[in-house]
Amino acid sequence: MRWISHSHLVESTLAALPATASAVDRSWTRSILDNELLLRCAFLPLRQLAGMAAFALVLYWLCTAFDPPVRARFKQVFALEIHAEVFNMIGGWAAFALMMLASNGNASGTCMLALLTSPKIFTLGYVVALTAGLPVLFGFSKLKAGLLASTAWTSATLFNAFLLQAVSASLHFRV
């Protein structure tokens, strides 16, 4: 998907550069982004795997901190995370398809893109999948599993937002 959406991502990044960026700065940024495409595409699966493993570890620690009736292994929580990630993948493909529709001037595509990316309805499916799996792995009640899954997801989202803000500030991107 990164190959297909690369030009759109480059244009979005260039649009976020500060107004003080010169034409040379924009050209240099474009060449860096274009030259690093292959490296980024090769590195993406490793980054995704590391991110999923880190989230699964946080979820595992969070669940074991509440003295579960059943003690699951980390690899089981990691497998649950990979299965739940399917919802985010479907959401990414849907958002990409709608982004392409919106770029053609389709107003309904733009509205649907806003609907799918703002409230993140696929994220709800992701959290529900985690919530459904935790009682099986740890023997928690559905309510406790939902609270733990939501807490882990909220923590990960806040951490990612903090990192994005730090990177944006250090690169002087407009947010």
N, C-alpha and C positions, 0 to 999 in steps of 0.2 A: 504494500500500500504506500510505503514511503516513496518508492520509485515513481508511482503514478501521481502522487500529490506534491512532489518535490517543488515544481515551479510555483505552485500556490503558496507553499510554505516559505519559499525564498522571498516572494513578493510581500507576504505578510511580515516577515522579519525586516525587510527593507523599509516598509511603511512604519515600523515601530522605532526606527532610528531617530535620534534627536534631530530637531530642525537645524541644528548647527552642523550636521554632517554634510561634508562637501560631496561633489560628484565623484571625486577620487575616492573618498571614504566609501561611498555607496558601491562603486565599481570594485573596490578591494573586498568589501564584504560579500558581494555577489560571487566573486571568484573563489573566495574561501569556502562559501557554502556549496558551490558547485563542485569544487575539487574534493571536498570531504564527503560527498554523497556515498561513494562506495564504502568508505571506512565506516560511516554511520550505519549503513545498511548491514554491514558485516558485524558490527558491534551490538546492534539492537537486540538480537536474541539473547546475548549474554547479559545485557543490562536488564532485560525483562526477567530473565531467570533469577538474577541476583535480587531484583526488586520483589519478586514473588517469594523467594526464600526468606528475605528479610521480613516481609509482612507475615509469612507463616510462622516465623520464629517469635515475633511479637505476639501474635495470636496464641501460640502455644504457651508462652510464658504467662500471658494474661489468664489463660484458662487454668493452668496448673497452679497459679497463685490463689485460686478460689477452692482449692482442695476438692477436686472432682471425685465423684464416686467411682469412676473408671479412669484409669491412667492410659491415655492414648500415646502413641509414639509420634515424634516430630514428623517422620515421613508420611504419616497418615494425615496430619494437619496440612502438610505441604501438598499432598494429593488433593485434599479438599480445596485448597486455595487455587490450584491449577484448574480444577473443574469449575469453580465459581468464576474464574477469570473469563470463561467462555462468554458470559453475559457482557463483560466489558468489551470483548472482541466484537461481538455482534453489534454493540452500540457504536464502536469505532467505525465499522463498515457502514452502518446506517448513516452516521454523521458524515462520513466521506461521500456517500452517494448523494446525500442531500446538499452537501457543500458544492458538489459539481452541478446539481440542478440550480442552486442559488446563484452560482457564478454565471449561468446563462440568462440571468435576469428573470427567473421564475419566482414570482412573489410567494406562491404557496410553498415552494421549496425552501425559501428563506424562513418562512414562519415555522415550517416543520423542523428545520435545523435548529431554530431557537428553542422549540419545544423539547427536542431530544438532547441538546447539549446544555441547556440551563438547569433544568431540574434533574437531569441525568436519570431518566426512568430505568435505564439499563443497570445503573448502580443499585437501584432498589432490588432488582433481580439478583445481583451479586451478593448483597447483604442477606437476602432471603435464602440463597443457596448456602451461605456460610451458617446462617441460623438453623437451617434444616440439618446440616451435617454435624454441628457441635453436640447436640443431644445424643447422636449415635456414637460419636467418638468418646465423649466424656461423661455421658449420662446426666447432663444438665437438663433442667426444665426448659421449655421453649422460650419462656420469658427471659430467663437468665442467659440462655444462648443468644437471644436477640440483643440483649444489652451488651454482652461481651463482643459480639460481632460488630455492633454499631460503634462501640467504644474503640475497637481496634481500627475500624475503617476511618472514624473521625480523627484519631491520632495520626494515622498515615496521611490523611488528606491535609491536616494542619501542618505536618512536617514537610510535605511536598510544597505547600503554599509558601511556607517560610523559606525553603530553598529557592523557589522560583523568584520570590521577592528579593532575596539576597543577590541572586545572579542578575536580575533586572537592574537592581540598584548599582551593582558594580560595573555593569556594561552601559549604564545610563539609558536603558530602554524606557520608553514611555509605557506606562501600564494603564 
